[in-house]
Amino acid sequence: MCASFAWAAYSDIKERRVADIVWVPAVLGIIEYIAQFRYWYLILPIAILPFLVAGYKLKKLEGADIIATEMIAFNPYPAFWYLLLSMILVVIASHLLYLYITRTPRDTVISFAEYLQTHRWMPKNGDEREVLRNTVQKLKNRDEIEVTYCFPIVAYLGIGFLLYAAVMAFL
């Protein structure tokens, strides 16, 4: 799972998108764990699935966010949930503090060339999924576009899980 989360966090920070192939090592580990007749391991992932689907339907979560959250739910140390959630919250708080200190605006107008070079911005208008699919074709003839900051949620979960795994290795 650590390999998948490291790869996913790097990909989310770099490009703000995570390929499906990233999750293969984690899925193989989960299958191996469940094959040892630990069916209780499935309770939390199945319980949170309806909430994740609702978030997807309301367009608040993307596919990679849902997969990463499901992978987090397959925690191999269920007695230490508070530690895992604390690590994720530390990562989120430190990134938000960094954004506050550097005065990164939530919404802004940037040049189209800057938009193509950095992946941390998402076009603000319209359905985000459709805009991302057709951005280059629709916006190529414009000099500036209105954007909003795209938070790397998978990176938050991934780095938090890696910190958690490092702490658990020493306990």
N, C-alpha and C positions, 0 to 999 in steps of 0.2 A: 504494500500500500504506500509505503514511503516513496518508492520510485515513481509511482503514478502521481502522487501529490507534488513531488518536486518538479516533475515534468510539466504538470498542469499549471502550477504556480508560475513557473518561468514563462510558459506560453501565454498565460493570461496577462502577465506584466508586459511582456514584449509586444504582443499583437492584439490583446483583448479578445482572443478567441482560443478555444481549446479543441483540438481534434479528438474524435472518438477513440482513436487508437491509443491515446494516452491512458485510458482506463483498463486496458487489457491486463497488465500485471496485477492490478488490484482485484479485478474480477477473478483471476486465477487463484489468488490467495484466499478470497472469500469462498470460492467453490471448494478448495482444499479444506478450509476450516469447517464448513458445513458438512463435508463428507465424513468428518469425524463424529457425526451424530450429535452435533451441537445445534439442535433446531431452535432452542430458545434464543439463539443469536439472531433470528429473523423477526422477533417481535417488534422491536423499535423501527427497523426499516419499513416494515409493512404498515405500522401505525402512523408514520409521518407521511407516507406516500399520498394520501388524499389532500393534505395541506400543500404539498409541493405541486400537485396537479392543479389545484386551485390557483396557486401563485402563477403558474404557467398560463392558465386560461385568462387570468386578469392582466397578463403581460407584465408582471413584476419580476418573473424569473425566466431565465433562458435555459436551454437544455443542459449546458455544462454546469450551471449553478445547481440544477436538480440532481445531476449525477454526482457532483461533489458532495452535496448534502447527504445523499443516500450512502455514499462511501464513508462519510463521517459516522453515520448511524451504525455501520458495521464495525463498531469500536471493539477491538480485541480485549480491552480491559474495561468492561462495563462498570466496575466499581469506582472508577475514577472519572466519571463524566464531568464533575465540577472542575477538575484540572484541565481537561480538554477544552471546555467552554471558556475557562479563564485564559488559556493561551490564545484562543481565537480572538477574544475580546481585547487582549493586550495588543495583538497585531492590528486590529481595526483601530483602536484608540491611538496607537502610535502613528498610523498612516493619516488619520484625520488631524492629528496634531501637526504633522509635517505639512499637510495641505493648508492648515490655518497659518502656520509660521511663514510659509512661502507665498501666502495670499493667492492661492490658486482659485480662480473664480469658478463658481458652479456653472454659470451660463456666461457665454461670451461670444464674440464674433472673431473668427480667425480667417486667414487667407486659405484658399483651397489648396495651395501647395503645402502649407503647414499641416492641413488636415490629412493629406496623403502621406506625409512623412511620419507623423506621430499617430499612434493608435489609441490615445487616451481620450479622444473626443468622439461624441456621437451626434449626428445631426439632430437638431431639436424638433423639427417640424414633422408631423405625420407619424404613421405607425413605424416604430423603430426597426422592426424586422424587415419591412418592405423597403424602408429608406436605406438600410445597410445593403440590401441586395442590389439596389439600383442607384446607389449614390454616385458612382463615377459617371454613369450615363446621364443622369439628371442634372448634376451640378457642375459638369466640366466647363461649361461656358460662363460660370459665375466667378467673380474675383474673391468674394468673401461669403462665408456661410455662418449661420447661427448654430452654435453647438452647445452641448451640455457635457459635463465631465462624466466619464464612464468609469464607475468604481470596479476594481478588479476583485469581485467577490470570490471567485475560485482561488485567487492568490491568497486572500485572507484565510480561507479555510485550509488551503494547502500548507502555508507557512505555519499556521497555528497547529496543524496536525503534526508537522515535522518537529516543532518545538516540544509538543506533547510526547512524541515518540522518543526524543532525546532525553527528556526528563524520566520517562518510564524505563529507559534503558539503565538508568542509574539507581532506580528504586528497588 
